[in-house]
Amino acid sequence: MLLAPWGGAGASVDACEANVRTLTVLEQSLARTLRLEPAQCMAATYADLTGEVGAMQISRARWLLDV
């Protein structure tokens, strides 16, 4: 199997999910620290978008790989 050296498909998808979660939290933290309202709103929206798109991709990967 192609993903066997990294713990298999399940471990690879779990690692990707953890990375998406970490990036989303980082972007949310950035949004909270910004003081200019338009920039804060854009950063928060981007964080939400990252989380939603990441969740969709992880869900699709789990379904396709059946893990």
Secondary structure, 3 states (H helix, E strand, C coil): CCCHHHCHHHHHHHHHHHHHHHHHHHHHHHHHHCCCHHHHHHHHHHHHHHHHHHHHHHHHHHHHHCC
